Amino acid sequence: MRRLFGSVRARATVGATLVVALALVAAGAAVLLSLRASLIDQADSQAESAARKVAAQLAISTDRELELPDGEDNPVQVVDEKDRLLAASDELESVTGTGVSAVRPEPGLLKPGPSSKPSKNPSAKPTAKPTPKPTDTGDDADDSDDSDDRDDESDASEAAEDRREAAEEAAEDAAEDKDSPVAGALSDKTRTSEGSARVDGVTQDYRFAAVRVDTEAKGELTVYAGAPLAAEQSAVKTALTAMLIGFPVLLAVIAGVTWLVTRRALRPVDAIRAEMAAITASEDLARRVPEPDTHDEIARLARTTNETLAALQTSVERQRRFVADASHELRSPIASLRTQLEVGAAHPDLLDVPGAVEDTVRLQELAADLLLLARLDAGEKPGQGRVDLAALTREELSQRTGDRVAVTTELKSVEVAGSRGQLARVLGNLVTNAQRHTRSRVVVTTRADGDWAVLEVADDGDGVPPQERERIFERFVRLDDARSRDEGGAGLGLAIARDVAARHGGTLTVDGAPGGGAAFVLRLPVADPRDT
């Protein structure tokens, strides 16, 4: 299992598929619930409409025959306050969910009318409407009878219209004042429930709406009318089937696309890994990883890796040159000292003690320089003490002996933060370098230049050619090898001075002095007066 999910590609594919699956399940559930709620609301509206149509007939009069809707579409029950069934759809065989299980009304309580849909019973015969017999009483009698009939029909129509208007007014009054029911008024509140009904041999699920109506003759009646849920069930089932079929296919497509896209995206990473493994095996730091032509994170990773390899190569080559140069520099004084000791052992009268002492001092200074460079390369951080450059210069110059040229100073007090010992080493190296190349004058100056403290050491020698002003700060570099070696220089003093300046957040540069010669300028950040 760990090996199966050990790659980024597999984890990305599984993660994306799971996220999409959860999103699809949540969205599908929301769609199904919303669809079902919408269809149930439609069924409730249909059931309420059917119930109110029947209740409106009861509000007008309970003596007239009821016109009930189709029993299969809207099964209807009319019950009184004692839950006695007064009327029901002809095709209704059983019902649940209304609270009244009876499907055959008690005779004589209410006059049920025919259903709006013809009965499906083939044995039922339609009732023939009787035809009035003609009478031969003459034209005048016929006219008189026709006129009387029309008057009677007009009076009956007007009476029915009056009753209908009265029922509507009573319903409006009841709607305005629900606490005082009026005969003929319909309740504004509709109760809904869910159940099933068997109509004409077919059982279905229905949503039932219950509407109360107050009548003069029968008191408060309740009309139950149902609306089938077949459309809702069919729509939800169809949507669920489509989701069950479509979701796995969609997830498979998403997993496949994620796998392919991730593999394509991680292909440069495999190439980088393979090249890094080859570089490690061959120890050839000159090789570089391939950089894709894209501008994404992987391309930036490849560029950063190549930059790291270049820096590592530079560091290794620098270290190798350092070891080679140090070995070369150590070989000469050691060979000279050994020769002198061997001659002294064979011929004591020929022992050159001053030469041996000089070679020993050179070895000691070279070892000290190498040790300091090793500490700097290891990342040794300078201290955070406060150092006054003017006081430091006076102290260091007062301890120097044997200088062939007197040092002139122009000192202004300015403080920096750092290691006093390392800064003293920088000052000593700069003054020693100036003493080697000056003709008659060495000037040391300290001053403040904005946020920088400046220490300048100038001489009146031949100066440094512009093309060599950066090269002289490299390790074991000497512009005049023969003279430097004779005078004890190993080419490490300026390199150490620049490394110390960089560790203190400053710079060390060389320029031409105003009176000729070279001027080495050390710039360090001025110490914050709030720091102690």
C-alpha positions in Angstrom: 0.0 0.0 0.0 2.8 2.4 0.9 4.5 1.6 -2.4 1.2 2.1 -4.3 0.9 5.6 -2.9 4.6 6.3 -2.8 4.5 8.6 -5.8 3.2 12.1 -6.1 1.4 11.1 -9.2 -0.6 8.4 -7.4 -1.4 10.6 -4.4 -2.5 13.5 -6.7 -4.7 11.2 -8.7 -6.4 9.7 -5.6 -6.7 13.0 -3.9 -8.3 14.7 -7.0 -10.7 11.8 -7.5 -11.8 11.7 -3.9 -12.4 15.5 -3.9 -14.4 15.3 -7.1 -16.3 12.3 -5.8 -17.3 14.1 -2.6 -18.3 17.2 -4.6 -20.4 15.1 -7.0 -22.1 13.2 -4.2 -22.9 16.4 -2.4 -24.1 18.1 -5.5 -26.1 15.0 -6.6 -27.8 14.8 -3.2 -28.6 18.5 -3.3 -30.1 18.1 -6.8 -32.2 15.1 -5.8 -33.4 16.7 -2.7 -34.3 19.9 -4.5 -36.0 18.0 -7.3 -38.0 15.9 -4.9 -39.0 19.0 -2.8 -40.1 20.8 -6.0 -42.2 17.9 -7.3 -43.7 17.4 -3.8 -44.6 21.1 -3.7 -46.3 20.7 -7.1 -48.2 17.6 -5.9 -49.3 19.5 -2.7 -50.5 22.4 -4.9 -52.4 20.0 -7.1 -54.0 18.2 -4.1 -54.9 21.5 -2.4 -56.5 22.8 -5.6 -58.6 19.6 -6.0 -59.6 19.8 -2.3 -60.6 23.4 -2.5 -62.7 22.8 -5.6 -64.7 20.1 -3.7 -64.9 22.3 -0.6 -66.2 25.2 -2.6 -69.1 23.1 -3.8 -69.8 22.1 -0.2 -69.6 25.7 0.9 -72.4 26.6 -1.6 -74.7 23.8 -0.6 -74.6 20.3 0.7 -77.9 19.4 -0.9 -76.6 19.4 -4.5 -74.7 16.6 -6.0 -70.9 16.8 -5.8 -68.8 16.7 -8.9 -65.7 14.8 -7.8 -62.4 14.8 -9.9 -61.0 11.6 -11.4 -60.3 9.2 -8.7 -57.0 8.0 -10.2 -55.7 11.6 -10.5 -57.2 13.0 -7.3 -58.9 10.5 -4.9 -61.2 12.4 -2.6 -62.8 11.8 0.8 -65.3 14.0 2.6 -65.6 13.4 6.3 -67.5 15.2 9.1 -66.4 16.1 12.6 -66.9 12.6 13.8 -64.7 11.2 11.0 -67.7 9.6 9.3 -67.1 9.3 5.5 -69.8 11.4 3.7 -68.5 11.1 0.2 -65.6 9.5 -1.7 -64.4 8.8 -5.3 -66.2 6.0 -7.0 -63.0 4.1 -8.0 -61.3 4.4 -4.5 -60.8 1.0 -3.0 -58.4 1.7 -0.1 -56.5 4.6 1.3 -53.9 5.4 3.9 -52.4 8.7 5.1 -55.7 10.6 5.6 -56.6 9.2 9.0 -59.9 7.8 7.5 -59.6 4.3 6.1 -63.2 4.0 5.0 -63.8 4.2 1.2 -67.6 3.7 1.1 -69.7 6.6 2.4 -72.5 6.0 4.8 -75.8 6.2 2.9 -78.0 9.2 3.3 -75.4 11.6 4.7 -74.5 13.4 1.5 -75.4 13.2 -2.2 -72.3 12.2 -4.1 -72.2 13.2 -7.7 -70.7 11.4 -10.7 -66.9 11.4 -11.2 -65.6 13.6 -14.0 -64.1 10.5 -15.6 -66.4 7.7 -16.9 -66.4 4.5 -14.9 -64.2 1.8 -16.2 -66.7 -0.9 -15.2 -68.1 -2.3 -18.4 -71.2 -3.6 -16.7 -72.3 -0.2 -15.7 -75.0 1.3 -17.9 -75.6 5.0 -18.3 -78.8 6.3 -16.9 -81.1 7.6 -19.6 -82.5 11.0 -19.1 -86.3 11.0 -19.3 -87.9 12.8 -22.2 -90.9 14.9 -21.4 -94.0 13.9 -23.2 -95.5 16.5 -25.5 -99.1 17.8 -24.8 -101.6 19.0 -27.3 -103.2 21.9 -25.4 -103.0 24.4 -28.2 -100.6 27.2 -29.1 -101.7 29.5 -26.3 -101.2 26.8 -23.7 -97.8 25.9 -25.1 -96.7 29.5 -25.0 -97.9 29.9 -21.5 -96.2 26.7 -20.3 -93.0 27.7 -22.0 -93.1 31.1 -20.4 -93.7 29.6 -16.9 -90.8 27.2 -17.4 -88.4 30.0 -18.4 -89.5 32.0 -15.3 -88.9 29.0 -13.0 -85.5 28.4 -14.5 -84.6 32.1 -14.2 -85.7 32.1 -10.6 -83.6 29.0 -9.8 -80.5 30.4 -11.6 -80.8 33.6 -9.7 -81.3 31.8 -6.4 -78.2 29.6 -7.1 -76.2 32.7 -8.0 -77.3 34.4 -4.8 -76.2 31.4 -2.7 -72.8 31.3 -4.5 -72.2 35.0 -3.8 -73.2 34.5 -0.2 -70.8 31.6 0.2 -68.0 33.6 -1.4 -68.7 36.6 0.9 -68.8 34.2 3.9 -65.5 32.7 2.8 -64.0 36.2 2.5 -65.3 37.1 6.0 -63.9 33.9 7.4 -60.5 34.6 5.8 -60.5 38.1 7.4 -61.6 36.8 10.8 -60.3 33.3 11.3 -61.3 33.2 14.9 -65.0 33.4 14.2 -65.9 30.7 11.6 -68.9 31.4 9.4 -71.1 28.8 7.7 -69.9 28.3 4.1 -66.3 29.5 4.8 -63.2 27.6 3.7 -60.2 27.4 6.0 -57.1 29.1 4.9 -54.9 26.5 6.4 -54.2 23.3 4.5 -52.8 20.2 6.1 -50.7 17.9 4.0 -49.7 14.3 4.5 -48.3 11.4 2.5 -49.9 8.0 2.0 -51.1 5.6 -0.6 -54.4 4.7 -2.3 -55.7 1.9 -4.4 -57.8 3.3 -7.2 -59.4 1.0 -9.8 -57.0 -1.9 -8.9 -53.9 0.3 -9.1 -52.0 1.3 -5.9 -49.9 4.5 -5.9 -48.3 6.9 -3.5 -50.1 10.2 -3.0 -49.8 13.5 -1.3 -53.0 14.4 0.5 -54.3 17.9 1.3 -57.0 18.5 3.9 -59.2 21.5 3.7 -61.9 22.3 6.3 -65.2 23.9 5.3 -68.1 25.1 7.6 -71.6 24.2 6.3 -75.0 25.1 7.7 -76.4 21.6 7.3 -73.5 19.4 8.1 -71.4 21.6 10.3 -67.6 21.5 9.8 -66.5 19.1 7.1 -63.0 18.1 6.0 -62.1 17.4 2.4 -59.2 15.1 1.6 -57.8 15.2 -1.9 -54.7 13.4 -3.2 -52.2 14.1 -5.9 -50.1 11.2 -7.3 -46.4 11.0 -6.6 -45.7 8.9 -9.6 -44.1 11.8 -11.6 -41.9 12.7 -8.6 -40.8 9.1 -8.1 -40.1 8.6 -11.8 -38.2 11.9 -12.0 -36.1 11.2 -8.9 -35.4 7.6 -10.0 -34.4 8.7 -13.5 -32.1 11.4 -12.1 -30.6 8.9 -9.6 -30.0 6.3 -12.3 -28.3 8.9 -14.5 -26.1 9.9 -11.6 -25.2 6.3 -10.7 -24.2 5.7 -14.3 -22.6 9.1 -15.0 -20.6 9.6 -11.8 -18.4 6.6 -12.1 -17.6 7.4 -15.7 -16.9 11.0 -14.8 -14.6 9.9 -11.9 -12.8 7.5 -14.2 -12.2 10.3 -16.7 -11.0 12.7 -14.0 -8.6 10.1 -12.6 -7.2 9.3 -16.0 -6.8 13.0 -16.9 -5.2 13.7 -13.5 -2.8 10.8 -14.0 -1.7 11.9 -17.4 -1.4 15.6 -16.6 0.6 14.8 -13.4 2.9 12.4 -15.3 3.5 15.1 -17.9 4.1 17.7 -15.3 6.5 15.6 -13.3 8.4 14.3 -16.3 11.0 17.2 -15.9 11.4 16.3 -12.2 12.3 12.7 -13.2 14.9 14.1 -15.6 16.3 16.4 -12.9 16.5 13.5 -10.5 18.2 11.2 -13.0 20.8 13.9 -13.8 21.4 14.7 -10.1 22.0 10.9 -9.5 24.4 10.9 -12.4 26.3 13.9 -11.1 26.5 12.3 -7.7 27.8 9.1 -9.1 30.4 10.8 -11.4 31.3 13.6 -9.0 31.4 15.9 -12.1 30.1 19.2 -10.8 30.4 20.8 -14.3 27.2 18.9 -15.4 23.8 20.7 -15.2 20.3 19.4 -15.0 17.9 20.0 -17.9 15.8 23.2 -17.7 12.3 22.9 -19.2 11.0 25.6 -21.5 8.1 26.3 -19.2 7.8 29.1 -16.7 6.4 27.1 -13.8 7.7 26.0 -10.4 9.6 23.0 -12.0 11.5 25.3 -14.3 12.4 27.6 -11.4 13.5 24.5 -9.5 15.8 23.4 -12.3 17.3 26.9 -12.6 17.9 27.1 -8.8 19.4 23.6 -8.9 21.8 24.7 -11.6 22.7 27.8 -9.7 23.4 25.6 -6.6 25.6 23.3 -8.7 27.5 26.3 -10.1 28.0 27.7 -6.6 29.1 24.2 -5.3 31.5 23.8 -8.3 33.0 27.2 -7.6 33.3 26.4 -3.9 35.0 23.1 -4.6 37.3 24.5 -7.1 38.2 27.3 -4.8 38.8 24.9 -2.0 41.0 22.8 -4.2 43.0 25.8 -5.3 43.3 26.9 -1.7 44.7 23.5 -0.7 47.1 23.5 -3.6 48.3 27.0 -2.9 48.6 26.4 0.8 50.7 23.3 0.1 52.9 25.3 -2.2 53.3 28.2 0.2 54.1 25.8 3.1 56.6 23.8 1.1 59.0 26.6 0.5 59.6 27.7 4.2 59.5 24.1 5.4 62.1 23.0 2.8 64.3 26.1 3.6 64.0 25.4 7.4 64.8 21.7 6.9 67.9 22.5 4.8 69.2 24.9 7.4 68.6 22.4 10.2 70.4 19.6 8.2 73.3 21.9 7.4 73.5 22.9 11.1 73.4 19.3 12.2 76.3 18.4 9.8 78.2 21.7 10.3 77.2 23.5 13.4 79.4 26.4 12.5 77.4 27.0 9.3 73.9 27.1 11.1 71.9 30.2 9.9 69.9 30.9 13.1 68.4 34.2 11.9 67.2 32.6 8.6 65.7 29.7 10.6 63.9 32.1 12.8 62.5 34.0 9.8 61.3 30.9 8.1 59.6 29.8 11.4 57.9 33.2 11.7 56.6 32.9 8.1 55.2 29.4 8.9 53.6 30.7 12.0 51.9 33.7 10.2 50.8 31.5 7.3 49.3 28.9 9.7 47.5 31.7 11.5 46.1 33.1 8.2 45.0 29.6 7.1 43.3 29.1 10.4 41.4 32.4 10.2 40.3 31.7 6.7 39.0 28.3 7.7 36.9 29.9 10.5 35.6 32.5 8.1 34.7 29.8 5.5 32.9 27.9 8.3 30.6 30.9 8.8 32.1 32.3 12.0 30.0 35.4 12.9 31.7 38.5 14.3 30.9 39.7 17.7 28.4 42.5 18.4 30.7 44.7 20.5 31.1 48.5 19.8 34.5 49.4 18.3 35.8 53.0 17.8 37.8 52.9 14.6 39.9 55.9 15.7 40.8 54.4 19.1 41.5 51.0 17.4 43.8 52.7 14.9 45.8 54.5 17.5 46.2 51.3 19.6 47.3 49.1 16.7 49.7 51.6 15.2 51.3 52.2 18.7 52.2 48.4 18.8 53.8 48.2 15.4 57.6 48.2 15.3 60.0 47.9 12.4 57.9 49.9 9.9 60.2 51.5 7.4 57.9 54.5 6.8 56.2 56.4 9.5 52.4 56.3 9.4 50.4 59.6 9.3 46.9 59.6 10.8 43.8 61.7 10.3 41.4 60.2 12.8 37.8 61.1 13.6 35.9 59.1 16.1 33.2 56.8 14.6 31.9 53.5 16.1 31.0 50.3 14.4 29.6 46.9 15.7 31.8 43.9 15.3 34.8 41.9 16.4 37.6 44.1 17.7 40.2 41.4 17.0 39.1 40.8 13.4 38.9 44.5 12.6 42.4 44.9 14.1 43.6 42.2 11.8 42.1 44.0 8.8 43.9 47.3 9.8 47.2 45.4 10.3 47.0 43.7 6.9 46.2 47.0 5.1 49.0 48.9 6.8 51.5 46.0 6.2 50.5 45.9 2.5 51.0 49.7 2.3 54.4 49.5 3.9 55.5 47.0 1.3 54.6 49.2 -1.7 54.9 52.8 -0.5 57.8 55.0 -1.2 57.7 57.6 1.5 54.2 58.0 3.0 51.4 56.0 4.5 48.2 57.8 5.6 45.4 56.2 7.7 42.1 58.1 7.9 38.9 57.4 9.8 35.7 59.3 9.2 31.9 59.0 9.0 30.1 59.1 5.6 26.4 59.1 6.3 25.4 55.7 7.6 28.9 54.3 6.9 32.1 54.4 8.9 35.2 54.7 6.6 38.7 53.5 7.3 41.1 54.4 4.5 44.8 53.4 4.2 46.7 55.2 1.4 50.3 55.0 0.1 52.4 56.7 -2.5 53.7 53.6 -4.3 53.0 52.4 -7.8 49.4 51.7 -7.1 47.2 48.9 -8.5 46.3 48.7 -12.2 42.6 49.0 -12.7 42.3 45.5 -14.3 43.9 43.9 -11.3 41.9 45.7 -8.6 39.5 42.8 -8.0 42.0 40.0 -8.6 44.3 41.1 -5.8 41.6 40.2 -3.2 41.7 36.5 -4.3 43.7 34.1 -2.2 47.4 33.5 -2.8 47.4 36.3 -5.5 50.5 38.4 -5.7 51.3 40.9 -8.4 55.0 40.7 -7.7 55.6 37.1 -6.6 59.3 37.3 -6.2 59.3 40.4 -4.1 56.4 39.3 -2.0 57.9 36.0 -1.3 61.2 37.6 -0.3 59.4 40.0 2.0 57.3 37.2 3.5 54.0 37.8 1.8 51.8 34.8 1.0 48.9 36.6 -0.8 46.4 36.0 2.0 46.3 39.4 3.7 43.9 41.2 1.4 41.7 38.1 1.0 41.3 37.9 4.7 40.6 41.6 5.0 37.8 41.5 2.4 36.2 38.3 4.0 36.2 40.1 7.4 34.6 43.2 5.8 31.9 41.0 4.2 31.2 39.3 7.5 30.7 42.7 9.2 28.2 43.8 6.4 30.7 46.1 4.8 33.0 46.4 1.7 36.7 46.7 1.0 37.7 48.3 -2.3 40.9 49.8 -3.8 41.3 53.0 -5.8 44.0 55.4 -6.7 45.3 57.7 -4.0 45.2 61.5 -4.6 49.0 61.8 -4.6 49.6 58.5 -6.5 49.7 55.0 -5.2 46.8 52.9 -3.9 44.0 53.8 -1.4 42.2 50.9 0.3 38.8 51.9 1.6 37.0 49.9 4.2 33.3 50.8 4.7 31.3 49.4 7.6 27.8 50.3 8.9 27.8 52.8 11.7 26.7 51.3 15.0 23.2 52.1 16.1 23.5 54.5 19.1 20.5 52.7 20.8 22.5 49.4 20.9 24.7 48.7 23.8 
